[in-house]
Amino acid sequence: MATTTTEYGNVSVLTVNGELTVDTIETFTQKSSECLAKRHFDAIIDCSSLTQIDSVGMEALVDMLKACEDELGAVKLCGADETTRKILEITRLDRRFEMYENLEAAVQSFA
């Protein structure tokens, strides 16, 4: 899995390609830590290329959310497929994250 980071002003976009699981979490954790170190506390997780997420992946999302909220920032999700949305709903994490259909809508939500 490769997690890439792009920036739109002060908003960091982490694009997850492939799985976000215990076997692949290291790259995501590294990229999210880099964003926080740059003091970018508004972030979007682009899930449009996410193929699988497990409890470790969900925990990493929540950890990033908490770190950003502690600094009055926000983490929003975009591009989640039906399966990912269902997992977030079952775990009630859909109540913690604002979700958008696509990256453009998520970026505009910070304007």
TANOR-V12812 format. One record per pair of residues at least 12 apart in sequence whose ideal C-beta (glycine too) atoms are under 8 Angstrom apart, sorted by the first residue. I is the first residue (numbers start at 1). J is the second residue. Records with the same first field share a line. If there is no record, write none. Layout:
# TANOR-V12812
I->J, J
This chain:
# TANOR-V12812
1->16, 17, 18, 19, 20, 21, 24, 27, 28
2->17, 18, 27
3->15, 16, 17, 27, 28, 30, 31
4->17, 31
5->31, 34, 35
7->40
8->107, 110
9->110
10->40, 42
11->40, 42, 43, 44, 107, 110
12->35, 38, 40, 42, 43, 44
13->43, 44, 45, 46, 103, 107
14->28, 31, 32, 35, 43, 44, 45, 46
15->46, 48, 49
16->28, 45, 46, 47, 49, 50
17->49, 50
18->49, 50, 51, 52
19->50, 51, 52, 53, 57
20->50, 52, 53, 54, 57, 60, 61
21->52, 53, 54, 56, 57
22->54, 56, 57
25->56, 57, 60
28->57, 60
29->60
32->60, 63, 64, 67
36->64, 67, 68
39->71
40->73
41->67, 68, 71, 72, 73, 74
42->68, 73, 74, 75, 110
43->64, 68, 73, 74, 75, 76
44->75, 76, 77, 78, 103, 106, 107
45->61, 64, 75, 76, 77, 78
46->78, 79, 103, 106
47->77, 78, 79, 80, 81, 84
48->78, 79, 80, 102, 103
49->79
50->79, 80, 81, 84
53->84, 87
58->87, 88, 91, 93
61->75, 77, 93, 97
62->93, 96
65->96, 97
74->98, 110
75->97
76->97, 98, 99, 100, 106, 109, 110
77->97, 98, 99, 100, 106
78->99, 100, 101, 102, 103, 105, 106
79->100, 101, 102, 103
80->99
85->99
